[in-house]
Amino acid sequence: MAATRDRVLLFSILSLILAALVDVAFYLLGGLANPFAGLAWGALRMYTPTVSALLVGDSETLKRALRFSMKAFVYFLTSPLIAFAALLLYFAITAPMGFISLETLRTAMPVDLPPETLLALMLINSYIAAISINTLFALGEEIGWRGFLQVELEARGHSTAKAALLVGLVWGVWHATAILLLGHNYPENRLLGVALFTAFTVALSLPHAAVTRLSSSVLPAASLHGAINAIWALTILTSTLPRELGGLGPLGIASWAIVSIANYLALLRLKR
């Protein structure tokens, strides 16, 4: 038990330090204004949890996390739909309040098409990105969060749900230096952004843990994570609210909390 506790703490601290070092380096180099800088920053930063897991864990960490089977492949293809369901729920909550305007999509994709068609094209592109390039990036985090930290916390006797919430807390704090130094996701309200994004990742974490447990692989969690990175910007593009109130604020957090509760109930039912 003591060894497991030490591994959880060491992994968490190491992940935070490595990510902070990447953030400081890019801050000193001028930030993320250059798209290529942003791509390089994302690739390096998102693999710091994997590096930490490999340093703290054993030789089986990577093999266990990347276990492949037909079940894992099916979950890999279908897990992004959880993110699409959360987006649909977000629209269902905010649209009746008058907080959604699809016309703003023309700024992101300036072509002469109806906004509904633009939205459909963006969703299709997002799914393709989720199961391809975004998965490659997201794996760097998921090997650490779900492949190592979730496993270690459950080994300490925590339930899947409690472990997922704790992982979500570490996951959110891990973003703190990126938000504070580089304005990641919250360029205007950085201190508030740290608190909001930590709540957001806590709300996101259970569905990632559920698909990992059901598939015995982090691959579905990576495609889910990739889908969120691909489509959740639509909550900002289409919103008449500031991000701190909308998709990256209370309304987005509430949408994911509802989806997480639904995932939890489904997981309990499957266990029975």
N, C-alpha and C positions, 0 to 999 in steps of 0.2 A: 504493500500500500504506500509506504514512504517513497519507494522508488517511483511509483506512478505519479505521486504528488509532485515530486521533484521534476519529473519529465514534463508535466503540464506547465509548471512554473517556468522552467528553463526554456521550453519551446515558445511560450507566450512572450517572454522577455526578449528572446533572440529574434523572434519575428518582428517585434516592434522596433528593435534597434536597427536591424538590417533595412527595414522599410524606411525608417527615419534617415538613415545614411543616404539612401537613394534620393529621398526628397531634398535633403540638404544639398547634395551634389547638383541636382537639376535647378534648385533655387539659385545657387551660386553661378550656374551657367546661363542664367537668364530666364528661367521658367519654362512654360510649356506653350508659348505663343507659336512656335514653329511646329507644324503637324508631325514632322519626323521626330522632333524631340519628344512630343507627346507619346508617339508610338514606342520609342525606345524606353521612355520612362515606364510606360505601362508594362512592357515585356519584362523589364528588370524587376520592377516592384512586385508584380503579381507572382513571381517565382520565389520571393523571399520566404513565404511559408513552406514551400517545398524544400528549400535549402535547410531551413530550420528543422523540419521533420527528419530529414536525412541525417543531420548532425546529432540530433537528440535520440532518434529512434534506432531500430535495428535494421539489419540487412533485408528484412522482409517487408518493411514499411511500404516501399514503392510497389512491390509485387502484389501485396494485399490490396492496396488502394486501386490499382489499375487492373484488377481481375476482370477478365472478359468472358462473357457467356451470351447465349442468345437472349436470355432474359435481360441482361445488362444492355444489350443492343436495342431491344424494344423500348426499355425505359429511357435510353439515351435519345431515341427519336421522339418519344412522347412527352418527356419531362418539360421541354420548352412550353408546352401547352398550358402548364401551370402559370407561367408568366403572362401568357396571353389572357388567361382567365382573370388574373389579377388586374390587368389593364382594362379588360371589359368591365369589371366591377368598378374600377375607378371612374370610367366614363359614365357608368350607370348612376353613380353617386353624384358626380359633378355636373353632368350635362343638364339635368332638370333644374339645377341651381343657376344655369346660365354661365357656367365657368369654362365652357368648352367652345372653341371656334376652329372648325376645320379649315377655314380660309387661310389661316396662318401657315398651313402646310406648304402653300405656294412659295414661301420664302425658302423652304428647305429643298423643294424640288420644283423649280420654276419651269413647268411645262404646262401646256394648255389642255388640262384634263380636269374633270370634276374633282372636287376635294375628296369625295368618297372613294374615287378610283385611286387617287394619290395615297390615301390611307391604306387601301388594300395592297397596293404595290409595296409600300413601306413594310407592311406586316409580312408579306412574302419574302422580301429581302432580309428582313430581320430573322425569320426562321432559318433561312439558308446560312446567314452569318452565325447564328447560334450553334448550328451543328458542324461548323467548319472552323473558320479562323478564330471566332470568339471562344470556342471550346479549347483551342490550343493555348490561348491566354489564360482562360479561367482555370484550367487544370493546375496551373502554378499555385493558385490559392486553394483549390479543392483538395489537392493531395495533403496539404497542411491542415485545413479546417476540418473537413469531413474524414479524410483518410488517416489522420493522426490524432488531432485534438479531440474530436468526437469519440473516437475509439478509447482514448486514454481516460476521458471523463466517465464513460460508461463502465470502464474497468474499475473505477473507484466506487461504483455502486449507484451512480446517478441514472435516472431513467433517460430514455431517448429524448423526451421532451425537455427535461431540465438541462441535460447536457447540451442540447441544441441551443437553448437560451444563453447558456454560458459561452458557447462558441460564438454566438451572435454578438455578445458583449465584447469579446476580444477582437472579433472581426471589425466591429465599429471603431473601437479605440485604435486599432491598427491603421485606420484612415486619418487619424487626427493630424499628424504632421503634414500629410498631403493637403488637407483642407486649410490648415493654418498658414503654411508656407506658400502653397501654390494655388490656393483657392479652388481646389478640386470640388466640383459639384456646387459649391457655395461661394462664388467669387465676391459677393458683397457682404454677407453676414457669416464670417468664418467661425467665430466662437459659437454662435448659435448653431451653425452647421455641424459642428462636432457632436453636439448633443442630439440634434435631429437625425444625423446619419447613423449614430449608434442605435437609436431607437428603431430606425429603418432596418438595419442589419439584424437586429434581434427579431423583428417581425418576419424577416426573410428566411431565417435560419432553419426553422422546423421543416418546411418543404424540402430543403436540400438534404437534411438528415433523413427524412422519410424515404426519399427515392434512393439514397445510398444504402439504407438498411434493406429495403425491399429488393434491390438489385445486387447487393454485396459488391458494389463497385462505386467509385467516385465519378465514373464517366457520365451517368445521368445528372449528377449534381453539377458537373461542368457544363453540360448543354443547357441546363436550367439557368445557371449563372450567366452563361453566354447570351441567353435569350433576354435576360433582364438588362444586361449591358447594351443589347441591341435595340430593344423596344421602349425602355422606360423613358428615354428622352422625349418620346411622343407626349408624355404628360406635361412636359415643359413647352414643347412646340405648339401644342394645341390649347394651352391654358391661358385664361385671362387673369389668373392669379399668379403672384410671385411663387417661385419654386418652394420657398420656405413655408408656404401654406398649402401648396398643391401636391404635386407628385413626389417631392422630396420633403414634404412636411406632414402635418397631421392627417390630411386626406389620403396621401399615399401610404402612410404608416397604417392607417385604419383599414385600407383595402387589403394590405398584406396580412394584417392581423386576422381578418376574417378568413382569408385563404388558408392561413396557418392553422386556425382552429378547425377548419374543414378537413385539412390534411391530418391533423391529430386525431379527429374522430374516426376518419377512414382507417388510420393506422391501428387504432384500438380495435376496430371491428375486424380487421384482417388478422390481428394477433389472436382474437377469440376463435 
